[in-house]
Amino acid sequence: MADQGKNVGFQSAAGLIRYFEEEKSKGPKLDPKLVIYIAIIGGIIIELLKVWWPIH
């Protein structure tokens, strides 16, 4: 009984490590500042479009 409890914790930790290793290898690498700048520029463009093409 005691052996089963110890193995469960190790197996679950190994699964998490495997998951994070797989996630690191996929997708583009973006700087967090770049994401914030893109969001700010997108917000400014949306606000300008509201002025240029008002919907009444």
Secondary structure, DSSP 4 states (H G I P E B T S, - for coil): -HHHHHHHHHHHHHHHHHHHHHHHTSS----HHHHHHHHHHHHHHHHHHHHHS---
